[in-house]
Amino acid sequence: MILREPLLPPGWYPGDKSMIEEFLEPFAKGAGSPSLPGKAVCGCAAVAPHAGWYYSGYPAALAVSSLDREAETVAVIGGHLGGGMPVLLAEEDGVKTPLGVMRIDTELREAFKKVWPTRPDRYEDNTVEVLLPMVKYFFPSSQLLWLRFPAEISSCDAGKALAETARTLGRRIVVLASTDLTHYGRNYGFSPRGRGRPALEWVKKENDAAFIAAVLEADPSRVLERAENDSSACSAGSVLGALGFAAAQGTINARLLDYRTSADAESSGSGSQAPVEVPDSFVGYTAISFVST
């Protein structure tokens, strides 16, 4: 068996099994979102952030734990691909995680390759890997599909093609789309509203809010437009793939589970209260679930 090795340096997520289990146990017990306390969402798809767990672990865990636990395969769709790039996928037989190997669904992968052009993903990238320990924890017996979609409207059709391919195989799958939101500040070369609290409030209440609204309305064209015009998502293609996949399941109800920024990392609990001193650079994160109705 050919296995994909972890490529991210230490610090992105715990390398110790017990630390991962301790972090995720409250979500397994149904801690849920503040807006949906104690309720299992059981979604067919979700959007999760992909920063280090210290910054975005809470919303990421909400997103992963909201997915249908009976799924046989979890398709994690990453990004960091601009328009015109091909769909990338992992060609290995499995992926190593601190919780053990997660086997890749090679049958589904090969079937998808017959209906959609792809290339092997041989690159170091955080958008899929950082979420895999969570996926392995909540889906210990499920298989994996490792994908990355470009930021173009065709990714919505790729998501639909994935749903149809899984349906043809009789495979019960869920999709986890990986994206962060606005990257603001000098570190990212994007500071249209200056610095400090006014900049943070603009990102939260306007820039990120507009992208999230487009996702909740399940409008692929608006999602791509907001991402491109507002620089409000680094991996819009993953979200487009999730929207296409969800649409192929029938009527979809999109639920916002959480929103925060890296500037809130020092805040306690699950709120998004700004810290006393706003950092020069920060990133937005959201958790959204799509539930068939």
C-alpha positions as a Markdown table, in Angstrom:
| # | Residue | x | y | z |
|---|---|---|---|---|
| 1 | Met | 0.0 | 0.0 | 0.0 |
| 2 | Ile | 1.3 | 3.4 | -1.0 |
| 3 | Leu | 0.7 | 6.0 | 1.8 |
| 4 | Arg | 0.8 | 9.7 | 1.7 |
| 5 | Glu | 2.9 | 11.1 | 4.4 |
| 6 | Pro | 2.0 | 14.2 | 6.5 |
| 7 | Leu | 3.8 | 17.3 | 5.0 |
| 8 | Leu | 2.8 | 20.1 | 7.3 |
| 9 | Pro | 5.3 | 21.1 | 10.0 |
| 10 | Pro | 4.5 | 20.6 | 13.7 |
| 11 | Gly | 2.0 | 23.2 | 15.1 |
| 12 | Trp | -0.7 | 23.0 | 12.6 |
| 13 | Tyr | -2.5 | 20.3 | 14.5 |
| 14 | Pro | -1.6 | 18.1 | 17.5 |
| 15 | Gly | 0.7 | 15.2 | 16.6 |
| 16 | Asp | -0.3 | 13.2 | 19.7 |
| 17 | Lys | -3.4 | 10.9 | 19.6 |
| 18 | Ser | -4.5 | 11.7 | 23.1 |
| 19 | Met | -4.4 | 15.5 | 22.5 |
| 20 | Ile | -6.5 | 15.2 | 19.4 |
| 21 | Glu | -9.1 | 13.0 | 21.2 |
| 22 | Glu | -9.2 | 15.5 | 24.1 |
| 23 | Phe | -9.8 | 18.4 | 21.8 |
| 24 | Leu | -12.5 | 16.6 | 19.8 |
| 25 | Glu | -14.3 | 14.7 | 22.6 |
| 26 | Pro | -16.8 | 17.6 | 23.4 |
| 27 | Phe | -17.9 | 17.7 | 19.8 |
| 28 | Ala | -18.4 | 14.0 | 19.7 |
| 29 | Lys | -20.7 | 14.3 | 22.8 |
| 30 | Gly | -22.9 | 16.8 | 20.9 |
| 31 | Ala | -21.6 | 20.1 | 22.3 |
| 32 | Gly | -22.6 | 21.5 | 18.9 |
| 33 | Ser | -22.9 | 25.1 | 17.9 |
| 34 | Pro | -24.1 | 27.8 | 20.2 |
| 35 | Ser | -27.0 | 28.3 | 17.8 |
| 36 | Leu | -27.8 | 24.5 | 17.7 |
| 37 | Pro | -26.9 | 23.3 | 21.2 |
| 38 | Gly | -26.8 | 19.6 | 21.6 |
| 39 | Lys | -28.2 | 18.9 | 18.2 |
| 40 | Ala | -26.6 | 16.6 | 15.6 |
| 41 | Val | -26.8 | 18.3 | 12.2 |
| 42 | Cys | -26.2 | 15.2 | 10.0 |
| 43 | Gly | -25.3 | 17.2 | 6.9 |
| 44 | Cys | -24.5 | 15.9 | 3.5 |
| 45 | Ala | -21.8 | 18.6 | 3.1 |
| 46 | Ala | -20.0 | 21.3 | 5.2 |
| 47 | Val | -17.6 | 24.2 | 4.9 |
| 48 | Ala | -14.6 | 24.3 | 7.3 |
| 49 | Pro | -11.6 | 26.5 | 7.8 |
| 50 | His | -8.0 | 25.2 | 7.4 |
| 51 | Ala | -5.7 | 27.2 | 9.6 |
| 52 | Gly | -3.9 | 25.8 | 12.5 |
| 53 | Trp | -6.2 | 24.3 | 15.1 |
| 54 | Tyr | -5.3 | 27.0 | 17.7 |
| 55 | Tyr | -7.0 | 29.5 | 15.4 |
| 56 | Ser | -9.7 | 27.6 | 13.6 |
| 57 | Gly | -10.0 | 24.3 | 15.4 |
| 58 | Tyr | -13.4 | 25.1 | 17.0 |
| 59 | Pro | -15.3 | 26.0 | 13.8 |
| 60 | Ala | -13.5 | 23.2 | 11.9 |
| 61 | Ala | -14.6 | 20.6 | 14.4 |
| 62 | Leu | -18.1 | 21.9 | 14.3 |
| 63 | Ala | -18.2 | 21.5 | 10.6 |
| 64 | Val | -16.7 | 18.0 | 10.5 |
| 65 | Ser | -18.9 | 16.8 | 13.4 |
| 66 | Ser | -22.0 | 18.1 | 11.6 |
| 67 | Leu | -21.6 | 15.6 | 8.8 |
| 68 | Asp | -23.6 | 12.4 | 8.4 |
| 69 | Arg | -21.7 | 9.8 | 10.5 |
| 70 | Glu | -23.0 | 6.9 | 8.4 |
| 71 | Ala | -21.1 | 8.0 | 5.4 |
| 72 | Glu | -18.9 | 5.4 | 3.8 |
| 73 | Thr | -16.5 | 7.9 | 2.3 |
| 74 | Val | -15.6 | 11.5 | 3.2 |
| 75 | Ala | -14.6 | 13.6 | 0.2 |
| 76 | Val | -12.4 | 16.5 | 1.5 |
| 77 | Ile | -12.1 | 19.2 | -1.1 |
| 78 | Gly | -9.3 | 21.7 | -0.6 |
| 79 | Gly | -8.3 | 24.7 | -2.7 |
| 80 | His | -5.6 | 27.3 | -3.1 |
| 81 | Leu | -6.1 | 26.8 | -6.9 |
| 82 | Gly | -6.9 | 29.7 | -9.2 |
| 83 | Gly | -9.2 | 29.6 | -12.2 |
| 84 | Gly | -7.9 | 27.6 | -15.1 |
| 85 | Met | -6.1 | 25.0 | -12.8 |
| 86 | Pro | -7.2 | 21.4 | -13.0 |
| 87 | Val | -8.9 | 19.4 | -10.3 |
| 88 | Leu | -6.2 | 17.7 | -8.2 |
| 89 | Leu | -6.5 | 14.5 | -6.3 |
| 90 | Ala | -4.3 | 12.2 | -4.2 |
| 91 | Glu | -3.2 | 9.1 | -6.1 |
| 92 | Glu | -2.0 | 7.2 | -3.0 |
| 93 | Asp | -3.9 | 4.3 | -1.4 |
| 94 | Gly | -4.1 | 5.9 | 2.0 |
| 95 | Val | -3.1 | 8.9 | 4.1 |
| 96 | Lys | -1.2 | 8.8 | 7.4 |
| 97 | Thr | -2.8 | 10.7 | 10.3 |
| 98 | Pro | -1.9 | 10.7 | 14.1 |
| 99 | Leu | -5.0 | 8.5 | 14.6 |
| 100 | Gly | -3.9 | 5.9 | 12.0 |
| 101 | Val | -4.1 | 5.4 | 8.3 |
| 102 | Met | -7.2 | 6.6 | 6.4 |
| 103 | Arg | -7.7 | 4.5 | 3.3 |
| 104 | Ile | -8.5 | 6.3 | 0.1 |
| 105 | Asp | -11.6 | 5.2 | -1.8 |
| 106 | Thr | -9.8 | 4.1 | -4.9 |
| 107 | Glu | -12.9 | 2.8 | -6.6 |
| 108 | Leu | -14.7 | 6.1 | -6.3 |
| 109 | Arg | -11.6 | 8.0 | -7.2 |
| 110 | Glu | -11.0 | 6.0 | -10.4 |
| 111 | Ala | -14.7 | 6.3 | -11.3 |
| 112 | Phe | -14.6 | 10.1 | -10.8 |
| 113 | Lys | -11.5 | 10.4 | -13.0 |
| 114 | Lys | -13.5 | 8.8 | -15.9 |
| 115 | Val | -16.1 | 11.6 | -15.8 |
| 116 | Trp | -13.9 | 14.6 | -14.8 |
| 117 | Pro | -10.4 | 15.5 | -15.9 |
| 118 | Thr | -7.9 | 15.5 | -13.0 |
| 119 | Arg | -4.2 | 15.6 | -12.2 |
| 120 | Pro | -2.3 | 14.0 | -9.3 |
| 121 | Asp | -1.9 | 16.3 | -6.2 |
| 122 | Arg | 1.8 | 16.1 | -5.4 |
| 123 | Tyr | 2.1 | 19.4 | -3.6 |
| 124 | Glu | 2.5 | 20.4 | 0.0 |
| 125 | Asp | -0.8 | 22.2 | 1.0 |
| 126 | Asn | -2.7 | 22.6 | 4.2 |
| 127 | Thr | -6.2 | 22.8 | 2.9 |
| 128 | Val | -6.9 | 19.0 | 3.1 |
| 129 | Glu | -4.2 | 17.7 | 5.5 |
| 130 | Val | -5.0 | 19.9 | 8.5 |
| 131 | Leu | -8.6 | 18.5 | 8.6 |
| 132 | Leu | -7.7 | 14.8 | 8.3 |
| 133 | Pro | -7.2 | 14.1 | 12.0 |
| 134 | Met | -10.7 | 15.4 | 12.6 |
| 135 | Val | -12.1 | 13.4 | 9.8 |
| 136 | Lys | -10.4 | 10.2 | 11.0 |
| 137 | Tyr | -11.7 | 10.8 | 14.6 |
| 138 | Phe | -15.3 | 11.3 | 13.6 |
| 139 | Phe | -15.2 | 8.7 | 10.7 |
| 140 | Pro | -12.9 | 6.0 | 12.0 |
| 141 | Ser | -14.1 | 3.3 | 9.6 |
| 142 | Ser | -14.8 | 5.5 | 6.5 |
| 143 | Gln | -12.7 | 6.0 | 3.5 |
| 144 | Leu | -11.3 | 9.2 | 2.1 |
| 145 | Leu | -11.3 | 11.1 | -1.2 |
| 146 | Trp | -8.6 | 13.8 | -1.3 |
| 147 | Leu | -9.4 | 16.5 | -3.9 |
| 148 | Arg | -8.7 | 20.2 | -4.6 |
| 149 | Phe | -10.9 | 22.3 | -6.8 |
| 150 | Pro | -10.0 | 25.5 | -8.7 |
| 151 | Ala | -11.8 | 28.8 | -8.1 |
| 152 | Glu | -14.0 | 28.7 | -11.2 |
| 153 | Ile | -17.7 | 28.0 | -11.7 |
| 154 | Ser | -17.0 | 24.6 | -13.3 |
| 155 | Ser | -16.1 | 23.4 | -9.8 |
| 156 | Cys | -19.8 | 23.4 | -9.0 |
| 157 | Asp | -20.4 | 21.0 | -11.9 |
| 158 | Ala | -17.5 | 18.9 | -10.6 |
| 159 | Gly | -19.3 | 18.6 | -7.3 |
| 160 | Lys | -22.4 | 17.5 | -9.1 |
| 161 | Ala | -20.4 | 14.9 | -11.1 |
| 162 | Leu | -18.9 | 13.6 | -7.8 |
| 163 | Ala | -22.4 | 13.2 | -6.4 |
| 164 | Glu | -23.6 | 11.3 | -9.5 |
| 165 | Thr | -20.5 | 9.1 | -9.5 |
| 166 | Ala | -21.1 | 8.1 | -5.9 |
| 167 | Arg | -24.7 | 7.5 | -6.6 |
| 168 | Thr | -23.9 | 5.2 | -9.5 |
| 169 | Leu | -21.5 | 3.2 | -7.2 |
| 170 | Gly | -24.1 | 3.1 | -4.5 |
| 171 | Arg | -21.7 | 4.9 | -2.2 |
| 172 | Arg | -22.9 | 7.0 | 0.7 |
| 173 | Ile | -20.6 | 10.0 | 0.9 |
| 174 | Val | -20.3 | 13.4 | 2.4 |
| 175 | Val | -18.3 | 16.4 | 1.3 |
| 176 | Leu | -16.1 | 18.7 | 3.4 |
| 177 | Ala | -15.1 | 21.9 | 1.7 |
| 178 | Ser | -12.0 | 23.7 | 3.0 |
| 179 | Thr | -11.6 | 27.4 | 2.9 |
| 180 | Asp | -10.5 | 30.4 | 5.0 |
| 181 | Leu | -12.1 | 33.8 | 4.5 |
| 182 | Thr | -10.6 | 37.3 | 4.3 |
| 183 | His | -6.8 | 37.5 | 4.8 |
| 184 | Tyr | -6.4 | 41.0 | 6.1 |
| 185 | Gly | -3.3 | 43.1 | 7.0 |
| 186 | Arg | 0.3 | 43.6 | 6.0 |
| 187 | Asn | 1.1 | 39.9 | 6.1 |
| 188 | Tyr | -1.4 | 39.4 | 3.2 |
| 189 | Gly | -1.0 | 42.7 | 1.3 |
| 190 | Phe | -4.7 | 43.6 | 1.8 |
| 191 | Ser | -5.6 | 46.5 | 4.1 |
| 192 | Pro | -8.4 | 48.5 | 2.4 |
| 193 | Arg | -9.8 | 49.7 | 5.7 |
| 194 | Gly | -6.6 | 50.6 | 7.5 |
| 195 | Arg | -5.8 | 49.0 | 10.9 |
| 196 | Gly | -7.3 | 48.3 | 14.3 |
| 197 | Arg | -10.9 | 47.7 | 15.4 |
| 198 | Pro | -12.6 | 49.5 | 12.4 |
| 199 | Ala | -10.7 | 47.1 | 10.0 |
| 200 | Leu | -11.7 | 44.1 | 12.0 |
| 201 | Glu | -15.3 | 45.1 | 12.2 |
| 202 | Trp | -15.4 | 45.7 | 8.4 |
| 203 | Val | -14.0 | 42.3 | 7.8 |
| 204 | Lys | -16.6 | 40.7 | 10.1 |
| 205 | Lys | -19.7 | 42.7 | 9.3 |
| 206 | Glu | -19.2 | 43.4 | 5.6 |
| 207 | Asn | -16.5 | 41.5 | 3.7 |
| 208 | Asp | -16.8 | 38.1 | 5.3 |
| 209 | Ala | -20.5 | 38.6 | 5.9 |
| 210 | Ala | -21.2 | 39.1 | 2.1 |
| 211 | Phe | -19.4 | 35.8 | 1.2 |
| 212 | Ile | -21.1 | 33.8 | 3.9 |
| 213 | Ala | -24.5 | 35.2 | 2.8 |
| 214 | Ala | -23.8 | 34.0 | -0.8 |
| 215 | Val | -23.0 | 30.5 | 0.5 |
| 216 | Leu | -26.1 | 30.4 | 2.7 |
| 217 | Glu | -28.2 | 31.4 | -0.3 |
| 218 | Ala | -26.4 | 28.5 | -2.2 |
| 219 | Asp | -25.7 | 30.9 | -5.1 |
| 220 | Pro | -22.5 | 29.7 | -6.9 |
| 221 | Ser | -22.1 | 32.7 | -9.1 |
| 222 | Arg | -22.3 | 35.1 | -6.1 |
| 223 | Val | -19.9 | 33.0 | -4.1 |
| 224 | Leu | -17.3 | 33.2 | -6.9 |
| 225 | Glu | -18.0 | 36.9 | -7.5 |
| 226 | Arg | -17.6 | 37.8 | -3.8 |
| 227 | Ala | -14.5 | 35.7 | -3.4 |
| 228 | Glu | -12.9 | 37.4 | -6.5 |
| 229 | Asn | -14.1 | 40.9 | -6.0 |
| 230 | Asp | -13.7 | 41.1 | -2.2 |
| 231 | Ser | -10.7 | 38.8 | -1.6 |
| 232 | Ser | -13.0 | 37.1 | 0.9 |
| 233 | Ala | -12.1 | 33.4 | 0.4 |
| 234 | Cys | -8.8 | 31.8 | -0.4 |
| 235 | Ser | -10.3 | 28.5 | -1.7 |
| 236 | Ala | -13.7 | 29.4 | -3.3 |
| 237 | Gly | -13.5 | 26.3 | -5.6 |
| 238 | Ser | -13.9 | 24.0 | -2.6 |
| 239 | Val | -17.2 | 25.8 | -1.6 |
| 240 | Leu | -18.4 | 25.7 | -5.2 |
| 241 | Gly | -17.8 | 21.9 | -5.2 |
| 242 | Ala | -19.8 | 21.5 | -2.0 |
| 243 | Leu | -22.6 | 23.6 | -3.4 |
| 244 | Gly | -22.8 | 21.5 | -6.5 |
| 245 | Phe | -22.6 | 18.3 | -4.5 |
| 246 | Ala | -25.4 | 19.5 | -2.1 |
| 247 | Ala | -27.6 | 20.6 | -5.0 |
| 248 | Ala | -27.4 | 17.2 | -6.5 |
| 249 | Gln | -28.9 | 15.8 | -3.3 |
| 250 | Gly | -32.1 | 17.7 | -3.7 |
| 251 | Thr | -33.4 | 20.6 | -1.6 |
| 252 | Ile | -30.7 | 22.0 | 0.7 |
| 253 | Asn | -30.9 | 23.9 | 3.9 |
| 254 | Ala | -27.6 | 25.8 | 4.6 |
| 255 | Arg | -26.9 | 26.5 | 8.3 |
| 256 | Leu | -24.3 | 28.8 | 9.7 |
| 257 | Leu | -22.7 | 27.0 | 12.6 |
| 258 | Asp | -19.9 | 29.5 | 13.6 |
| 259 | Tyr | -17.9 | 32.5 | 12.5 |
| 260 | Arg | -14.8 | 34.0 | 14.1 |
| 261 | Thr | -11.4 | 35.4 | 13.1 |
| 262 | Ser | -7.8 | 34.7 | 14.2 |
| 263 | Ala | -8.0 | 38.0 | 16.1 |
| 264 | Asp | -10.5 | 36.2 | 18.4 |
| 265 | Ala | -8.1 | 33.3 | 19.2 |
| 266 | Glu | -7.4 | 34.6 | 22.7 |
| 267 | Ser | -11.1 | 35.1 | 23.5 |
| 268 | Ser | -12.6 | 32.4 | 25.6 |
| 269 | Gly | -15.7 | 30.3 | 24.8 |
| 270 | Ser | -17.4 | 30.3 | 21.5 |
| 271 | Gly | -18.1 | 34.0 | 21.1 |
| 272 | Ser | -16.5 | 36.4 | 18.6 |
| 273 | Gln | -15.8 | 39.3 | 20.9 |
| 274 | Ala | -12.8 | 41.3 | 19.7 |
| 275 | Pro | -9.6 | 41.3 | 21.8 |
| 276 | Val | -8.5 | 44.5 | 23.5 |
| 277 | Glu | -5.7 | 44.9 | 20.9 |
| 278 | Val | -6.4 | 44.0 | 17.3 |
| 279 | Pro | -3.5 | 42.5 | 15.5 |
| 280 | Asp | -2.1 | 44.0 | 12.4 |
| 281 | Ser | -3.0 | 40.8 | 10.4 |
| 282 | Phe | -5.8 | 38.3 | 10.8 |
| 283 | Val | -8.0 | 35.8 | 9.0 |
| 284 | Gly | -11.7 | 35.0 | 9.0 |
| 285 | Tyr | -13.1 | 31.5 | 9.6 |
| 286 | Thr | -16.6 | 30.0 | 9.2 |
| 287 | Ala | -18.4 | 26.6 | 9.7 |
| 288 | Ile | -21.4 | 26.0 | 7.5 |
| 289 | Ser | -23.5 | 22.8 | 7.1 |
| 290 | Phe | -25.7 | 21.7 | 4.2 |
| 291 | Val | -28.6 | 19.5 | 5.2 |
| 292 | Ser | -31.0 | 17.7 | 2.9 |
| 293 | Thr | -34.6 | 18.7 | 3.7 |
